[in-house]
């Protein structure tokens, strides 16, 4: 059984906050990709609704993903972007 954890994180961003929010997302890309257990960390923007941004992430283990939330760059990101989103959805996936 594959223990990897693919995740989709979908941000629905307030229109007036989009440019700021995107700039903050770009700041966390490389530090996250360098984290232990990070296999993939890709940022996408919806073609039809540019206010929807998504991460497709793959982590070696659930514990690596949980440790990601405790990293300083993620803590800082959450602090500075508070109030920028209308909604955040998480989908934890399994490979079929």
OpenMM code with the backbone's topology and positions (N, CA, C; nanometers):
from openmm import Vec3, app, unit

residues = "UNK UNK UNK UNK UNK UNK UNK UNK UNK UNK UNK UNK UNK UNK UNK UNK UNK UNK UNK UNK UNK UNK UNK UNK UNK UNK UNK UNK UNK UNK UNK UNK UNK UNK UNK UNK UNK UNK UNK UNK UNK UNK UNK UNK UNK UNK UNK UNK UNK UNK UNK UNK UNK UNK UNK UNK UNK UNK UNK UNK UNK UNK UNK UNK UNK UNK UNK UNK UNK UNK UNK UNK UNK UNK UNK UNK UNK UNK UNK UNK UNK UNK UNK UNK UNK UNK UNK UNK UNK UNK UNK UNK UNK UNK UNK UNK".split()
positions = [
    Vec3(0.0839, -0.1196, 0.0000),
    Vec3(0.0000, 0.0000, 0.0000),
    Vec3(0.0876, 0.1250, 0.0000),
    Vec3(0.0537, 0.2184, -0.0846),
    Vec3(0.1263, 0.3438, -0.0962),
    Vec3(0.0897, 0.4346, 0.0217),
    Vec3(0.1894, 0.4801, 0.0955),
    Vec3(0.1657, 0.5661, 0.2120),
    Vec3(0.1698, 0.7146, 0.1780),
    Vec3(0.2030, 0.7479, 0.0519),
    Vec3(0.2094, 0.8886, 0.0147),
    Vec3(0.0727, 0.9541, 0.0303),
    Vec3(0.0754, 1.0842, 0.0560),
    Vec3(-0.0483, 1.1593, 0.0760),
    Vec3(-0.0587, 1.2721, -0.0269),
    Vec3(-0.1374, 1.2513, -0.1330),
    Vec3(-0.1668, 1.3620, -0.2241),
    Vec3(-0.2791, 1.4483, -0.1654),
    Vec3(-0.2666, 1.5772, -0.1836),
    Vec3(-0.3647, 1.6720, -0.1289),
    Vec3(-0.3902, 1.7811, -0.2321),
    Vec3(-0.5143, 1.8247, -0.2391),
    Vec3(-0.5481, 1.9458, -0.3139),
    Vec3(-0.5997, 2.0473, -0.2130),
    Vec3(-0.5376, 2.1630, -0.2116),
    Vec3(-0.5825, 2.2734, -0.1267),
    Vec3(-0.6356, 2.3810, -0.2211),
    Vec3(-0.7616, 2.4141, -0.2054),
    Vec3(-0.8275, 2.5100, -0.2942),
    Vec3(-0.8629, 2.6358, -0.2150),
    Vec3(-0.8089, 2.7480, -0.2617),
    Vec3(-0.8361, 2.8780, -0.2012),
    Vec3(-0.9313, 2.9554, -0.2914),
    Vec3(-1.0417, 3.0005, -0.2373),
    Vec3(-1.1262, 3.0954, -0.3083),
    Vec3(-1.0943, 3.2317, -0.2466),
    Vec3(-1.0275, 3.3148, -0.3256),
    Vec3(-0.9687, 3.4383, -0.2753),
    Vec3(-1.0604, 3.5564, -0.3055),
    Vec3(-1.0701, 3.6485, -0.2109),
    Vec3(-1.1452, 3.7719, -0.2337),
    Vec3(-1.0783, 3.8484, -0.3486),
    Vec3(-1.1596, 3.8957, -0.4404),
    Vec3(-1.1092, 3.9590, -0.5633),
    Vec3(-1.0087, 4.0697, -0.5339),
    Vec3(-1.0383, 4.1523, -0.4368),
    Vec3(-0.9509, 4.2663, -0.4070),
    Vec3(-0.8204, 4.2242, -0.3393),
    Vec3(-0.8108, 4.0984, -0.2973),
    Vec3(-0.6910, 4.0477, -0.2295),
    Vec3(-0.6080, 3.9551, -0.3181),
    Vec3(-0.6526, 3.9303, -0.4414),
    Vec3(-0.5912, 3.8278, -0.5260),
    Vec3(-0.4420, 3.8518, -0.5506),
    Vec3(-0.4039, 3.9695, -0.5928),
    Vec3(-0.2634, 3.9952, -0.6237),
    Vec3(-0.1750, 3.9764, -0.5002),
    Vec3(-0.2192, 4.0296, -0.3881),
    Vec3(-0.1435, 4.0136, -0.2637),
    Vec3(-0.1335, 3.8668, -0.2250),
    Vec3(-0.2446, 3.7953, -0.2303),
    Vec3(-0.2478, 3.6551, -0.1900),
    Vec3(-0.1547, 3.5720, -0.2782),
    Vec3(-0.1605, 3.5939, -0.4082),
    Vec3(-0.0722, 3.5208, -0.4994),
    Vec3(0.0741, 3.5488, -0.4680),
    Vec3(0.1071, 3.6725, -0.4411),
    Vec3(0.2465, 3.7052, -0.4106),
    Vec3(0.2932, 3.6335, -0.2841),
    Vec3(0.2042, 3.6181, -0.1877),
    Vec3(0.2390, 3.5459, -0.0651),
    Vec3(0.2518, 3.3952, -0.0904),
    Vec3(0.1687, 3.3411, -0.1790),
    Vec3(0.1806, 3.1989, -0.2149),
    Vec3(0.3149, 3.1712, -0.2818),
    Vec3(0.3573, 3.2603, -0.3708),
    Vec3(0.4856, 3.2410, -0.4381),
    Vec3(0.6015, 3.2366, -0.3378),
    Vec3(0.5886, 3.3086, -0.2293),
    Vec3(0.6947, 3.3115, -0.1277),
    Vec3(0.7118, 3.1775, -0.0570),
    Vec3(0.6054, 3.0980, -0.0488),
    Vec3(0.6161, 2.9718, 0.0253),
    Vec3(0.6473, 2.8513, -0.0646),
    Vec3(0.6505, 2.8711, -0.1960),
    Vec3(0.6751, 2.7590, -0.2872),
    Vec3(0.8092, 2.6901, -0.2601),
    Vec3(0.9179, 2.7619, -0.2754),
    Vec3(1.0500, 2.6995, -0.2626),
    Vec3(1.0791, 2.6485, -0.1219),
    Vec3(1.0499, 2.7266, -0.0164),
    Vec3(1.0756, 2.6726, 0.1169),
    Vec3(0.9989, 2.5417, 0.1434),
    Vec3(0.8770, 2.5347, 0.0922),
    Vec3(0.7984, 2.4132, 0.1118),
    Vec3(0.8570, 2.2977, 0.0322),
    Vec3(0.8971, 2.3229, -0.0890),
    Vec3(0.9557, 2.2167, -0.1719),
    Vec3(1.0825, 2.1596, -0.1107),
    Vec3(1.1488, 2.2373, -0.0261),
    Vec3(1.2710, 2.1922, 0.0397),
    Vec3(1.2452, 2.1185, 0.1714),
    Vec3(1.1208, 2.1164, 0.2154),
    Vec3(1.0882, 2.0484, 0.3418),
    Vec3(1.1070, 1.8978, 0.3292),
    Vec3(1.1458, 1.8360, 0.4413),
    Vec3(1.1537, 1.6904, 0.4464),
    Vec3(1.0160, 1.6322, 0.4180),
    Vec3(1.0105, 1.5364, 0.3283),
    Vec3(0.8849, 1.4675, 0.3008),
    Vec3(0.8015, 1.5281, 0.1903),
    Vec3(0.8417, 1.6429, 0.1367),
    Vec3(0.7669, 1.7045, 0.0268),
    Vec3(0.8120, 1.6432, -0.1049),
    Vec3(0.7192, 1.5810, -0.1749),
    Vec3(0.7477, 1.5208, -0.3047),
    Vec3(0.7089, 1.6165, -0.4167),
    Vec3(0.5962, 1.6824, -0.3993),
    Vec3(0.5457, 1.7732, -0.5033),
    Vec3(0.4660, 1.8853, -0.4368),
    Vec3(0.4810, 2.0066, -0.4894),
    Vec3(0.4105, 2.1225, -0.4349),
    Vec3(0.3917, 2.2210, -0.5487),
    Vec3(0.2797, 2.2093, -0.6196),
    Vec3(0.2549, 2.2878, -0.7393),
    Vec3(0.1349, 2.3798, -0.7202),
    Vec3(0.1498, 2.5036, -0.7657),
    Vec3(0.0455, 2.6041, -0.7549),
    Vec3(-0.0242, 2.6198, -0.8899),
    Vec3(-0.1571, 2.6215, -0.8871),
    Vec3(-0.2381, 2.6349, -1.0082),
    Vec3(-0.3422, 2.7447, -0.9885),
    Vec3(-0.3854, 2.8035, -1.1014),
    Vec3(-0.4925, 2.9024, -1.0996),
    Vec3(-0.6010, 2.8567, -1.1958),
    Vec3(-0.7255, 2.8664, -1.1533),
    Vec3(-0.8379, 2.8256, -1.2357),
    Vec3(-0.8479, 2.9161, -1.3588),
    Vec3(-0.8689, 2.8559, -1.4737),
    Vec3(-0.8776, 2.9316, -1.5988),
    Vec3(-1.0042, 3.0175, -1.6038),
    Vec3(-1.1159, 2.9625, -1.5594),
    Vec3(-1.2434, 3.0340, -1.5689),
    Vec3(-1.2681, 3.1289, -1.4526),
    Vec3(-1.2114, 3.1002, -1.3380),
    Vec3(-1.2276, 3.1875, -1.2222),
    Vec3(-1.0901, 3.2114, -1.1603),
    Vec3(-1.0227, 3.3204, -1.1975),
    Vec3(-0.8871, 3.3446, -1.1487),
    Vec3(-0.8777, 3.3659, -0.9977),
    Vec3(-0.9901, 3.3810, -0.9304),
    Vec3(-0.9881, 3.3958, -0.7846),
    Vec3(-0.9763, 3.2610, -0.7138),
    Vec3(-0.9704, 3.1532, -0.7903),
    Vec3(-0.9502, 3.0205, -0.7323),
    Vec3(-0.8073, 2.9772, -0.7604),
    Vec3(-0.7341, 2.9546, -0.6536),
    Vec3(-0.5962, 2.9077, -0.6607),
    Vec3(-0.5896, 2.7737, -0.5895),
    Vec3(-0.5072, 2.6834, -0.6421),
    Vec3(-0.4992, 2.5493, -0.5843),
    Vec3(-0.3551, 2.5019, -0.5763),
    Vec3(-0.3264, 2.4354, -0.4666),
    Vec3(-0.2024, 2.3606, -0.4549),
    Vec3(-0.2329, 2.2144, -0.4799),
    Vec3(-0.1510, 2.1504, -0.5630),
    Vec3(-0.1498, 2.0047, -0.5704),
    Vec3(-0.0220, 1.9648, -0.4984),
    Vec3(-0.0384, 1.8950, -0.3872),
    Vec3(0.0739, 1.8582, -0.3019),
    Vec3(0.0813, 1.7065, -0.2916),
    Vec3(0.2033, 1.6555, -0.2816),
    Vec3(0.2225, 1.5145, -0.2492),
    Vec3(0.3283, 1.5082, -0.1400),
    Vec3(0.2926, 1.4408, -0.0311),
    Vec3(0.3798, 1.4260, 0.0852),
    Vec3(0.4134, 1.2785, 0.1042),
    Vec3(0.5337, 1.2518, 0.1523),
    Vec3(0.5760, 1.1136, 0.1752),
    Vec3(0.4875, 1.0434, 0.2774),
    Vec3(0.4468, 1.1183, 0.3804),
    Vec3(0.3661, 1.0608, 0.4878),
    Vec3(0.2710, 1.1675, 0.5426),
    Vec3(0.1735, 1.1219, 0.6170),
    Vec3(0.0823, 1.2140, 0.6847),
    Vec3(0.1595, 1.3004, 0.7840),
    Vec3(0.2552, 1.2405, 0.8542),
    Vec3(0.3311, 1.3176, 0.9529),
    Vec3(0.4149, 1.4270, 0.8862),
    Vec3(0.4661, 1.4029, 0.7659),
    Vec3(0.5406, 1.5078, 0.6939),
    Vec3(0.4477, 1.6232, 0.6595),
    Vec3(0.3252, 1.5904, 0.6176),
    Vec3(0.2273, 1.6947, 0.5857),
    Vec3(0.1904, 1.7743, 0.7106),
    Vec3(0.1699, 1.7055, 0.8207),
    Vec3(0.1347, 1.7753, 0.9450),
    Vec3(0.2489, 1.8647, 0.9916),
    Vec3(0.3728, 1.8188, 0.9741),
    Vec3(0.4893, 1.9000, 1.0126),
    Vec3(0.4985, 2.0260, 0.9266),
    Vec3(0.4513, 2.0169, 0.8041),
    Vec3(0.4510, 2.1319, 0.7123),
    Vec3(0.3757, 2.2503, 0.7729),
    Vec3(0.2630, 2.2239, 0.8358),
    Vec3(0.1820, 2.3313, 0.8950),
    Vec3(0.2523, 2.4027, 1.0095),
    Vec3(0.3553, 2.3413, 1.0660),
    Vec3(0.4270, 2.4004, 1.1789),
    Vec3(0.5504, 2.4797, 1.1356),
    Vec3(0.5831, 2.4742, 1.0060),
    Vec3(0.6997, 2.5466, 0.9558),
    Vec3(0.6759, 2.6971, 0.9645),
    Vec3(0.7820, 2.7708, 0.9948),
    Vec3(0.7683, 2.9146, 1.0153),
    Vec3(0.7134, 2.9866, 0.8928),
    Vec3(0.7534, 2.9458, 0.7718),
    Vec3(0.7035, 3.0146, 0.6522),
    Vec3(0.5532, 2.9928, 0.6340),
    Vec3(0.5005, 2.8812, 0.6817),
    Vec3(0.3558, 2.8564, 0.6730),
    Vec3(0.2827, 2.9335, 0.7827),
    Vec3(0.3380, 2.9343, 0.9015),
    Vec3(0.2798, 3.0123, 1.0116),
    Vec3(0.2722, 3.1596, 0.9711),
    Vec3(0.3807, 3.2125, 0.9148),
    Vec3(0.3836, 3.3523, 0.8701),
    Vec3(0.2827, 3.3769, 0.7581),
    Vec3(0.2749, 3.2835, 0.6615),
    Vec3(0.1805, 3.2958, 0.5511),
    Vec3(0.0376, 3.3053, 0.6037),
    Vec3(0.0009, 3.2179, 0.6950),
    Vec3(-0.1354, 3.2190, 0.7497),
    Vec3(-0.1646, 3.3499, 0.8218),
    Vec3(-0.0652, 3.4022, 0.8912),
    Vec3(-0.0839, 3.5274, 0.9657),
    Vec3(-0.1072, 3.6450, 0.8712),
    Vec3(-0.0233, 3.6578, 0.7683),
    Vec3(-0.0326, 3.7766, 0.6810),
    Vec3(-0.1483, 3.7682, 0.5824),
    Vec3(-0.1998, 3.6487, 0.5563),
    Vec3(-0.3096, 3.6351, 0.4595),
    Vec3(-0.4453, 3.6158, 0.5262),
    Vec3(-0.4480, 3.6269, 0.6570),
    Vec3(-0.5759, 3.6124, 0.7276),
    Vec3(-0.6769, 3.7137, 0.6720),
    Vec3(-0.7952, 3.6665, 0.6397),
    Vec3(-0.9000, 3.7527, 0.5868),
    Vec3(-0.8975, 3.7704, 0.4356),
    Vec3(-0.8036, 3.7067, 0.3671),
    Vec3(-0.7927, 3.7211, 0.2209),
    Vec3(-0.8810, 3.6228, 0.1441),
    Vec3(-0.9281, 3.5198, 0.2107),
    Vec3(-1.0030, 3.4164, 0.1392),
    Vec3(-1.1491, 3.4142, 0.1808),
    Vec3(-1.2309, 3.3714, 0.0877),
    Vec3(-1.3717, 3.3453, 0.1179),
    Vec3(-1.3890, 3.2031, 0.1687),
    Vec3(-1.2986, 3.1152, 0.1224),
    Vec3(-1.3123, 2.9738, 0.1555),
    Vec3(-1.1803, 2.9022, 0.1268),
    Vec3(-1.1520, 2.7986, 0.2071),
    Vec3(-1.0382, 2.7102, 0.1832),
    Vec3(-1.0893, 2.5670, 0.1957),
    Vec3(-1.0651, 2.4876, 0.0931),
    Vec3(-1.1059, 2.3470, 0.0931),
    Vec3(-0.9820, 2.2585, 0.0837),
    Vec3(-0.9860, 2.1461, 0.1567),
    Vec3(-0.8777, 2.0475, 0.1532),
    Vec3(-0.9363, 1.9154, 0.1061),
    Vec3(-0.8688, 1.8530, 0.0108),
    Vec3(-0.9060, 1.7184, -0.0318),
    Vec3(-0.7825, 1.6309, -0.0165),
    Vec3(-0.7886, 1.5368, 0.0780),
    Vec3(-0.6821, 1.4381, 0.0949),
    Vec3(-0.7194, 1.3195, 0.0074),
    Vec3(-0.6268, 1.2734, -0.0748),
    Vec3(-0.6569, 1.1769, -0.1782),
    Vec3(-0.5862, 1.0431, -0.1550),
    Vec3(-0.6376, 0.9403, -0.2216),
    Vec3(-0.5677, 0.8130, -0.2304),
    Vec3(-0.5555, 0.7770, -0.3783),
    Vec3(-0.4469, 0.7130, -0.4108),
    Vec3(-0.4250, 0.6710, -0.5480),
    Vec3(-0.4976, 0.5403, -0.5720),
    Vec3(-0.5809, 0.5346, -0.6744),
    Vec3(-0.6552, 0.4135, -0.7056),
    Vec3(-0.5860, 0.3336, -0.8137),
] * unit.nanometer
topology = app.Topology()
chain = topology.addChain("A")
for resn in residues:
    res = topology.addResidue(resn, chain)
    for name in ("N", "CA", "C"):
        topology.addAtom(name, app.Element.getBySymbol(name[0]), res)
